[in-house]
Amino acid sequence: MWLLWIIFILFAIKIFNKLSTGRCYDDNVMSGKVVVVTGASGGIGFETALELARRGAKLTIACRNHEKGEKAVRRMVKITKNQKIRFIHLDLTSLASVRKFVEELKATEVKVDVLINNAGAICTTRERTEDGLLKDLQINYLGPFLLTVLMIPLLRKAAPSRVVVVSSSWHKFGTIKDLNSKKYGYIQSYANTKLCNIFFSKELARRLEDTGISVNTLNPGLVNTSLYRSSNVLEKLRSLLLYAFFKTPKEGAQTSVYLAVSYDCDQVTGEYFEECRRSKASYKADDKESAVKLWLISQELVKLTPEEMNKCFSEANS
Ligand SMILES: NC(=O)c1ccc[n+]([C@@H]2O[C@H](COP(=O)([O-])OP(=O)(O)OC[C@H]3O[C@@H](n4cnc5c(N)ncnc54)[C@H](OP(=O)(O)O)[C@@H]3O)[C@@H](O)[C@H]2O)c1
């Protein structure tokens, strides 16, 4: 009897979750729009890119694995019949790779309408990258920080243009104290990077005020992807709770798609979204002083010179 009850409760939770999942109902086409999505080889990024390709966008997917990237392009072309989809290599664990990616993009595109910083990882081993930075910090935050700043001139040329940053509800547990130190466990460290995503989005939105480039961030919810594969504990929890609690990747992509296409977001910047609606991030994410402090630390960690930074922003303001 108790088994029937468990099945009934799980089923009820599933129905509730399905009904409360936000969906992007805007049917805006994206033809003529140049879109870049990072980490689109699978999971939420793949589904986000697929939907934008379906709407006619000229799409670049930025992935670290050549084989997976090319395979994703082939699948997207096959499903959408959109031929304007390509892969460019981007490994966020390397600042040199980020710079190379932007050079390649600049050589082939004159503008970018939408940049979706989606790639992310949970790193259970506390490794440092070739740049001396914590691996998860660099993949989830510092790599995207450098990428976005270097892409400002391209975004400016397409204004009104959009930057979308995929964060997580885990940001609530994050801190930016001793960010690049190994003292944190991997879950705490992931949470820290997701808080950084929100500080970054808000601070970038402030710095880009009146340039026509909007910056918003989002929590996709709990989504059934390979994000949890690096951790036995999280992976077991995922298998256990999958049926009732997790969204499909397509459902998880809805808020990213909404922020990329919806006319509702035309004048919106510096905000946090969940379920295709404006939402409230944790109170700590509103701390402007921390956001400015993080910006300055990040600038140093990714070795952006003040001249280079000024150049990107002066092109945005011109
Ligand atoms: N799934 C969830 O429940 C959930 C919840 C909240 C927030 N999020 C966020 O959603 C975003 C997408 O995650 P997901 O759930 O779709 O996970 P996923 O299926 O593991 O996808 C992550 C993507 O990021 C890419 N990536 C990892 N390391 C990279 C690197 N060094 N350079 C470039 N790309 C790299 C992965 O490439 P490979 O295929 O080569 O590994 C993959 O394409 C992440 O930012 C994550 O933090 C997810």
The ligand as a Gaussian input file, in Angstrom:
#p B3LYP/6-31G(d) Opt

LIG

0 1
 N       21.075000      20.955000     -14.917000
 C       20.635000      21.687000     -13.911000
 O       19.854000      21.207000     -13.057000
 C       21.067000      23.114000     -13.772000
 C       20.534000      23.860000     -12.713000
 C       20.922000      25.197000     -12.574000
 C       21.825000      25.752000     -13.464000
 N       22.354000      24.993000     -14.460000
 C       23.323000      25.636000     -15.375000
 O       22.920000      25.414000     -16.709000
 C       24.063000      25.482000     -17.575000
 C       24.043000      24.310000     -18.536000
 O       24.237000      23.118000     -17.794000
 P       23.555000      21.725000     -18.178000
 O       22.701000      21.340000     -17.051000
 O       22.989000      21.753000     -19.539000
 O       24.837000      20.766000     -18.104000
 P       25.577000      19.900000     -19.222000
 O       24.606000      19.045000     -19.957000
 O       26.700000      19.230000     -18.513000
 O       26.107000      21.001000     -20.235000
 C       27.162000      21.848000     -19.911000
 C       27.809000      22.331000     -21.181000
 O       28.953000      23.116000     -20.819000
 C       30.066000      22.633000     -21.557000
 N       31.357000      22.842000     -20.915000
 C       31.831000      22.250000     -19.790000
 N       33.096000      22.625000     -19.577000
 C       33.430000      23.470000     -20.585000
 C       34.605000      24.158000     -20.940000
 N       35.716000      24.042000     -20.231000
 N       34.603000      24.943000     -22.032000
 C       33.488000      25.047000     -22.809000
 N       32.346000      24.387000     -22.534000
 C       32.330000      23.612000     -21.441000
 C       29.793000      21.153000     -21.717000
 O       30.623000      20.615000     -22.736000
 P       30.962000      19.032000     -22.773000
 O       29.767000      18.417000     -23.413000
 O       32.188000      18.952000     -23.586000
 O       31.147000      18.596000     -21.349000
 C       28.313000      21.183000     -22.055000
 O       28.103000      21.494000     -23.403000
 C       25.274000      25.520000     -16.653000
 O       25.734000      26.843000     -16.554000
 C       24.721000      25.060000     -15.308000
 O       25.459000      25.591000     -14.224000
 C       21.988000      23.687000     -14.648000

